[in-house]
């Protein structure tokens, strides 16, 4: 289980390493394009939800607990990018089945 860490105050949320690796690619690409956006995540306890404003001026960290880089599903990255570019911003959608297309990583 990894952690997405937002700002210097240490606000963080646990996210499994595989999902976190995919989110990292999406967030990195959006910020590289100077496209700030909202990131909403459901928390495991009691139906809580957090929203983060993702902007280049806010420090972010991606802390992975595993020592191996997860294989990246290109289709999932593309879906997450589409969601992040929509009016509601980024949220975690289920990973689509890999149809045999080459994976990244």
Secondary structure as UniProt FT lines:
FT   STRAND          2..6
FT   TURN            7..10
FT   STRAND          11..15
FT   HELIX           17..32
FT   TURN            33..34
FT   STRAND          37..42
FT   TURN            46..47
FT   STRAND          49..54
FT   TURN            56..57
FT   STRAND          60..63
FT   HELIX           74..84
FT   TURN            87..88
//
